[in-house]
């Protein structure tokens, strides 16, 4: 079952969990059970579908402009801070007013 594919519990708070060296995700059994039947668990655990986490604003801009990221998730933790974007720059006005 999909639950058997799970590695150790995720310890990465606030962002996508990284992949282990074996290519298995760090989703806990509880996390997998929570989405099972609602979301295709095999997509969450497919190494080809895991987000790529970048470390610098330069890497992110280069990926954005030159990379092949059409079906990828590219994450820049603390991206608004690293790209010097304000709350107003980052969040649409109608959402800010909620």
Secondary structure, DSSP 8 states (H G I E B T S, - for coil): -GGGG--S----TTS---B-TTS-B---HHHHHHHTTTS-HHHHH-GGGS-EEE-SHHHHHHHHHH---TT--EEETTHHHHTT--HHHHS-HHHHT-
